[in-house]
């Protein structure tokens, strides 16, 4: 049951429910396929390859047909004739970053537009996020994800490499539809449920929402089969019974139902990840056989070192999503509004978006939702800071116990901005006690392994997809140096970040 947890995944209220139309508008991009570009060679860089090994100065990376052909010391690599050669002497190269918890929202309560999803994806790529795992909600159905993948392959959409879960699986009457969606959506969901046989999943795809209710084991199995047939890469389930502000009186997914979903997913080579925010939900996810959770436990401070060790022994993965808590729990952006003036953030976030986030009515409602019960006489801001300290302590303890973790942000929620928040997440992980190298591994190798594509991407090694970044300063000296982003290479293509910036910010003042 709930012990002071917070309302997560607000994207469905402020961004996912505003305009149910399918967001499939296309716009011209400068994207080209890897085959349209000559071989690429980067020389002279200090390489941080994502494997956790020491950095290697004076390294040459040769890219051919979108793949890393070789990684060698300068002077030892064979340079292909006609290759585009980039002199990166004095620079630092890291793998492209991966966000394993993405929803299609801009992080601000501006009205959705037909090209909102395009802008989300473009902003992610602009900030060096070259792969994402999309976890449902708006635009998150199997068909919607596959349509985006097709557009990217055609060259009509500039975006990271897109992996998806399809719509996430939840129970009728519970989170997120019956906690944070408006009553009109709930009424539609009720009528749709009444018209759907009990042994079929209730898909809310007609609303443009990637969510499915599963009311029986047979319905759960069918939902998993649909996602597997559609080429999805994992399954997401919602275990929790409802965030505190909306009442802890909604159905909570049973261990038996979790196990049914896990067993069916295993038949298709898929792993299951659970949305949880409390200890009992986390333990239910573990008992049901889930591979991990896509939020960490916020409060109370993680009390059970034995449970943490059990998680480590089982390779039970945690995606902490500290970024969502930084906005919602500590109200970092609300209580310190000057942070919205961060120059790295305002490269993509418009003045209209900032103004919407600073609107007193929005802040008032957001603060009510983000603040749990506080003892009389206690300053809410101070209480929220304590909660943030608890969260960071939990993440640090789990890491120290050897629990595997990967980077995810819950992008799309208020104050969780596409791309920018990946860099913010890295900084928060270091605040939790990780070294810069360990934080980078979470956002590269670990993230790829969570998705199940560690043999394809996540490190800079011969044979892998050529996704990497060129930085001006060493991120191992200061993790904030990931912000000194000079070049983004995605599938062997040098991304035109200047042109991309114009498209992702155009049409939003």
C-alpha positions in Angstrom: 0.0 0.0 0.0 1.0 3.6 -0.4 3.3 5.3 2.1 3.7 8.8 0.9 4.3 8.1 -2.7 3.8 10.8 -5.4 1.7 11.1 -8.5 3.8 10.0 -11.4 3.2 10.0 -15.1 1.4 13.3 -15.2 2.0 13.4 -18.9 -1.3 11.8 -19.5 -3.2 14.7 -17.9 -1.3 17.7 -19.2 0.1 16.4 -22.4 -1.3 13.1 -23.5 -5.0 13.9 -23.1 -4.9 17.4 -24.7 -5.9 16.5 -28.3 -6.7 12.8 -28.9 -6.0 13.0 -32.6 -3.4 10.7 -34.1 -0.1 12.7 -34.3 1.3 11.5 -37.6 2.1 14.8 -39.3 5.3 14.8 -41.4 7.8 17.5 -42.0 10.8 17.7 -44.2 14.1 16.8 -42.5 17.7 16.8 -43.4 18.0 13.1 -42.5 19.7 10.7 -45.0 20.2 7.0 -44.8 23.6 5.7 -43.8 24.0 4.4 -47.4 23.7 8.0 -48.7 26.7 9.1 -46.7 30.4 8.4 -47.2 32.4 6.5 -44.7 33.1 8.5 -41.6 36.3 8.6 -39.6 36.9 10.3 -36.3 40.5 10.7 -35.2 42.4 12.0 -32.3 39.7 11.7 -29.7 39.9 10.5 -26.1 37.5 7.5 -26.2 35.1 6.6 -23.3 33.6 3.5 -24.8 30.8 2.7 -22.3 32.3 -0.6 -21.2 33.6 0.9 -17.9 37.3 0.6 -19.0 39.7 3.5 -18.7 39.5 6.2 -21.3 41.8 5.9 -24.3 43.4 9.0 -25.7 44.4 9.3 -29.4 41.7 7.0 -30.8 40.5 6.6 -34.3 36.9 5.3 -35.0 36.1 4.1 -38.5 32.4 4.0 -39.6 31.2 2.2 -42.6 27.5 1.7 -43.7 26.3 2.9 -40.3 28.4 0.5 -38.3 31.6 0.8 -36.4 34.2 -0.9 -38.6 37.1 -0.5 -36.3 38.4 1.2 -33.2 42.1 1.6 -33.0 44.9 3.9 -31.8 45.7 6.8 -34.1 48.0 5.8 -36.9 46.9 2.1 -36.7 43.5 2.3 -38.4 43.0 1.8 -42.1 41.3 5.0 -43.4 38.9 4.2 -46.3 39.4 6.1 -49.5 37.0 9.0 -49.8 35.9 8.9 -46.2 34.8 12.0 -44.4 37.5 12.6 -41.7 36.8 14.5 -38.5 39.7 15.7 -36.5 38.6 15.4 -32.9 42.0 16.1 -31.2 41.4 17.4 -27.7 37.8 16.1 -27.8 36.0 13.3 -26.0 33.8 10.6 -27.6 31.1 8.7 -25.6 28.4 6.3 -26.9 25.1 7.9 -27.8 22.8 8.2 -24.8 19.7 6.1 -24.3 16.5 7.0 -22.4 14.6 3.9 -21.3 11.5 5.8 -20.0 10.0 8.0 -22.7 6.5 9.3 -23.3 5.7 11.7 -26.1 5.3 15.0 -24.3 7.3 18.2 -24.4 7.5 18.7 -20.6 5.2 21.7 -20.6 1.4 22.2 -20.5 1.2 23.8 -23.9 -1.5 22.4 -26.2 -0.5 19.4 -28.3 0.0 20.1 -32.0 0.0 17.6 -34.9 3.8 17.5 -34.9 4.3 17.3 -31.1 5.7 13.8 -31.3 8.1 14.9 -34.1 9.4 17.7 -31.9 9.8 15.4 -28.9 11.9 13.0 -31.0 13.9 15.8 -32.7 14.7 17.3 -29.3 15.9 14.0 -28.0 18.3 13.6 -30.9 19.5 17.1 -30.7 20.7 16.5 -27.1 22.5 13.3 -28.1 19.9 10.7 -27.2 20.3 8.2 -30.0 18.0 5.4 -28.7 14.8 5.4 -26.6 12.4 2.9 -25.1 8.9 4.3 -25.4 6.6 3.0 -22.6 3.1 3.7 -23.8 0.6 6.6 -23.4 0.0 9.0 -26.3 1.3 7.6 -29.5 2.5 4.5 -27.7 0.4 1.7 -29.3 2.2 -0.9 -31.4 1.0 0.5 -34.7 1.9 4.0 -33.7 5.5 3.0 -32.7 5.9 1.0 -35.9 4.7 4.0 -38.0 7.3 6.2 -36.4 10.0 3.6 -37.0 9.0 3.4 -40.7 9.1 7.2 -41.1 12.6 7.3 -39.5 13.8 4.5 -41.9 12.4 6.5 -44.8 14.2 9.6 -43.8 11.1 11.7 -43.2 11.6 11.8 -39.4 14.7 12.8 -37.5 14.7 10.8 -34.4 16.6 8.5 -32.1 16.4 4.7 -32.8 13.0 3.9 -31.4 12.2 0.8 -29.3 8.8 0.3 -27.8 6.6 -1.7 -25.4 3.3 -0.9 -27.1 0.5 0.2 -24.8 1.2 -0.6 -21.2 -0.9 -3.2 -19.4 -3.0 -2.2 -16.4 -6.2 -3.1 -14.7 -9.7 -1.6 -15.3 -10.4 0.9 -12.5 -6.8 1.8 -11.7 -3.8 3.9 -12.6 -3.3 5.7 -14.9 -6.8 6.0 -16.4 -8.8 6.1 -13.2 -6.3 8.3 -11.3 -5.0 11.0 -13.5 -7.3 11.0 -16.6 -10.3 13.3 -16.8 -13.8 11.8 -16.2 -14.7 12.0 -19.9 -11.9 9.5 -20.7 -12.9 7.3 -17.7 -16.5 7.2 -19.0 -15.4 6.3 -22.5 -13.1 3.6 -21.0 -16.1 2.2 -19.0 -18.3 2.0 -22.1 -15.5 0.4 -24.1 -14.9 -2.1 -21.4 -18.6 -3.0 -21.2 -18.6 -3.7 -24.9 -15.4 -5.8 -24.9 -15.5 -9.5 -24.0 -13.8 -10.2 -20.7 -11.1 -12.4 -22.3 -10.0 -9.6 -24.7 -7.8 -6.7 -23.7 -9.5 -3.3 -23.7 -7.4 -1.1 -25.9 -7.7 2.6 -25.6 -6.0 3.1 -29.0 -9.0 4.9 -30.5 -8.2 7.8 -28.1 -4.6 7.8 -29.3 -3.6 6.4 -25.9 -1.3 3.4 -25.6 -3.0 1.7 -22.6 -4.8 -1.6 -22.4 -6.9 -3.1 -19.6 -6.4 -6.8 -18.9 -9.2 -8.2 -16.8 -8.5 -12.0 -17.1 -5.4 -14.1 -17.7 -6.5 -14.8 -21.2 -6.8 -11.1 -22.0 -3.3 -10.6 -20.6 -1.9 -13.3 -22.8 -3.6 -11.9 -25.9 -2.2 -8.4 -25.1 1.3 -9.8 -24.9 0.9 -11.7 -28.1 -0.2 -8.6 -29.9 2.8 -6.7 -28.8 5.2 -9.5 -29.6 3.7 -9.9 -33.1 4.1 -6.2 -33.6 7.8 -6.3 -32.9 7.9 -4.6 -29.5 11.0 -5.0 -27.4 9.6 -5.4 -23.9 6.3 -5.3 -22.0 5.3 -2.6 -19.4 2.8 -3.3 -16.7 1.3 -1.0 -14.1 1.2 -2.6 -10.7 0.5 0.3 -8.4 -2.9 1.0 -6.9 -2.8 4.7 -7.4 -0.7 7.7 -6.4 -1.6 9.2 -3.0 -3.2 12.5 -4.2 -5.7 10.4 -6.1 -6.4 7.8 -3.4 -4.9 4.5 -2.6 -8.2 2.7 -3.2 -7.8 1.4 -6.8 -7.1 -2.2 -7.8 -3.5 -3.3 -7.5 -2.2 -5.9 -10.0 -1.9 -9.3 -8.4 1.2 -11.4 -8.3 -0.7 -14.1 -10.2 -1.6 -11.7 -13.0 2.0 -10.4 -13.1 3.2 -14.0 -13.4 0.8 -14.8 -16.2 2.1 -11.8 -18.2 5.7 -12.6 -17.5 5.3 -16.3 -18.5 3.6 -15.3 -21.8 6.2 -12.6 -22.5 9.0 -15.2 -22.0 7.4 -17.3 -24.7 8.2 -14.5 -27.1 11.6 -13.6 -25.8 10.3 -10.4 -24.1 11.0 -9.1 -20.5 8.4 -7.4 -18.4 9.1 -4.1 -16.5 6.7 -2.8 -13.9 5.6 0.7 -12.9 5.7 0.8 -9.1 6.3 3.5 -6.5 6.1 1.6 -3.2 7.8 -1.3 -1.6 4.9 -3.7 -1.6 4.5 -3.1 -5.3 8.2 -3.6 -5.9 8.1 -6.9 -4.0 5.0 -8.0 -5.9 6.8 -7.3 -9.2 9.7 -9.4 -8.1 7.6 -12.2 -6.9 5.7 -12.3 -10.2 9.0 -12.6 -12.1 9.2 -9.1 -13.6 12.7 -8.2 -14.9 12.7 -4.8 -13.2 10.9 -1.6 -12.3 10.7 1.7 -14.1 10.6 3.9 -11.0 12.5 3.6 -7.8 10.8 3.6 -4.3 10.6 7.2 -3.0 9.7 6.9 0.6 10.4 5.8 3.3 14.2 5.5 2.9 14.8 2.0 1.6 14.7 0.1 4.9 15.7 -3.4 3.9 19.3 -4.1 2.8 18.4 -7.8 2.5 15.7 -7.0 -0.1 18.3 -4.8 -2.0 20.7 -7.8 -2.0 17.9 -10.1 -3.2 17.3 -7.6 -6.1 21.0 -7.6 -6.9 21.3 -11.4 -6.8 18.3 -11.7 -9.2 19.7 -9.0 -11.6 16.4 -7.1 -10.9 16.8 -3.9 -12.8 15.8 -0.5 -11.5 15.3 2.6 -13.7 15.3 5.4 -11.0 13.7 8.2 -13.1 15.1 10.8 -10.6 14.2 13.5 -13.1 10.5 13.1 -12.6 10.9 13.3 -8.8 13.2 16.4 -9.2 10.3 18.2 -10.8 7.4 16.7 -8.9 8.7 15.7 -5.5 11.2 18.4 -4.7 9.4 20.9 -7.0 12.9 21.9 -8.1 11.6 23.9 -11.0 8.7 25.3 -9.1 10.6 26.5 -6.0 13.6 27.6 -8.1 12.0 29.1 -11.2 15.3 30.6 -12.3 16.3 27.1 -13.3 14.0 27.3 -16.3 16.5 29.9 -17.6 19.2 27.2 -17.9 20.8 28.1 -21.2 21.2 24.4 -22.2 17.5 23.9 -21.7 16.3 27.1 -23.5 18.1 26.0 -26.6 15.0 24.0 -27.4 12.3 25.0 -24.8 10.4 28.0 -26.0 9.4 31.1 -24.1 5.8 30.0 -24.5 6.5 26.7 -22.8 8.4 28.5 -20.0 5.6 30.9 -19.5 3.1 28.0 -19.3 5.2 26.4 -16.6 5.4 29.6 -14.7 1.7 30.3 -14.8 0.5 30.7 -11.2 -2.6 28.6 -11.8 -0.5 25.7 -13.2 2.0 25.9 -10.4 -0.8 26.0 -7.7 -2.4 22.8 -9.1 0.9 21.1 -9.7 2.1 21.9 -6.2 -1.1 20.4 -4.7 -0.6 17.2 -6.7 3.2 17.0 -6.0 3.0 17.5 -2.2 1.9 14.7 0.0 0.6 15.1 3.5 2.8 17.3 5.6 2.7 17.7 9.4 1.3 21.0 10.6 3.9 23.7 10.9 6.3 22.0 8.5 7.2 24.0 5.4 6.1 21.9 2.4 9.2 22.9 0.4 11.4 21.7 3.2 9.5 18.5 3.4 9.9 17.9 -0.3 13.6 18.5 0.0 13.7 15.7 2.6 11.8 13.4 0.3 14.3 14.2 -2.5 17.2 13.4 -0.1 15.4 10.1 0.7 15.1 9.2 -3.0 18.8 10.0 -3.7 19.8 7.9 -0.6 17.7 5.0 -1.9 19.3 5.1 -5.3 22.8 5.3 -3.8 22.1 2.4 -1.5 20.7 0.2 -4.3 23.8 1.0 -6.4 26.1 0.2 -3.6 24.4 -3.2 -3.1 25.0 -4.0 -6.7 21.4 -3.7 -8.0 21.6 -3.2 -11.8 20.3 0.2 -12.9 19.7 1.9 -16.2 18.9 5.5 -17.1 15.4 6.7 -17.7 13.7 10.0 -17.2 9.9 9.7 -17.6 10.2 12.2 -20.4 7.0 14.0 -21.2 5.8 14.7 -17.7 5.8 18.3 -16.4 9.4 19.6 -16.1 10.8 16.4 -17.7 12.1 17.8 -21.0 13.0 15.6 -24.0 16.8 15.2 -24.2 17.7 17.8 -21.7 16.5 15.7 -18.8 18.8 12.8 -19.8 21.7 15.2 -19.0 19.9 16.2 -15.8 19.4 12.6 -14.9 23.2 11.9 -15.2 23.8 14.8 -12.8 21.3 13.5 -10.3 22.8 10.0 -10.5 26.2 11.5 -9.5 24.5 13.4 -6.7 23.2 10.0 -5.5 26.7 8.8 -5.2 27.6 7.3 -8.5 30.9 8.2 -10.3 30.6 10.0 -13.6 31.8 6.8 -15.3 29.1 4.7 -13.6 26.4 7.3 -14.5 27.5 7.2 -18.2 27.3 3.4 -18.2 23.7 3.6 -16.9 22.9 5.8 -19.9 24.7 3.7 -22.5 25.6 0.1 -22.0 23.2 -0.6 -19.1 20.3 1.0 -20.9 20.9 -1.0 -24.1 21.1 -4.2 -22.0 17.8 -3.4 -20.4 16.1 -3.1 -23.8 17.8 -6.3 -24.9 20.0 -4.8 -27.6 23.4 -4.8 -25.8 24.9 -6.7 -28.7 23.8 -3.9 -31.1 24.4 -0.6 -29.3 25.4 1.0 -26.1 29.2 0.8 -26.4 31.7 1.9 -29.0 33.1 -1.4 -30.4 33.6 -2.8 -33.8 30.4 -4.2 -35.3 28.0 -2.1 -33.3 25.7 0.6 -34.6 27.6 3.8 -35.0 25.9 6.0 -32.4 28.2 8.2 -30.5 28.8 11.8 -29.4 31.7 14.2 -29.5 32.2 16.4 -26.5 34.4 19.4 -26.0 35.2 18.6 -22.3 35.8 15.4 -20.3 32.6 14.1 -18.6 34.7 12.0 -16.2 36.1 15.3 -14.7 32.6 16.7 -14.4 29.4 14.9 -15.5 28.0 18.3 -16.6 30.5 18.2 -19.4 28.1 16.0 -21.4 26.5 19.4 -22.0 29.5 20.4 -24.1 28.0 18.5 -27.0 29.6 19.3 -30.3 28.6 16.5 -32.6 25.9 13.7 -32.7 26.5 10.7 -34.9 23.5 8.5 -35.4 23.8 5.3 -37.4 26.9 6.7 -38.9 25.3 10.0 -39.9 26.6 13.3 -38.7 23.4 15.0 -37.5 23.0 18.6 -38.6 22.0 19.9 -35.1 21.6 23.5 -36.3 19.0 22.5 -38.9 17.4 20.1 -36.5 17.1 22.9 -33.9 15.2 25.0 -36.3 12.6 22.2 -36.9 12.1 21.2 -33.3 11.5 24.7 -32.1 9.6 26.1 -35.1 5.9 26.8 -34.6 6.3 27.2 -30.8 7.1 30.7 -29.7 
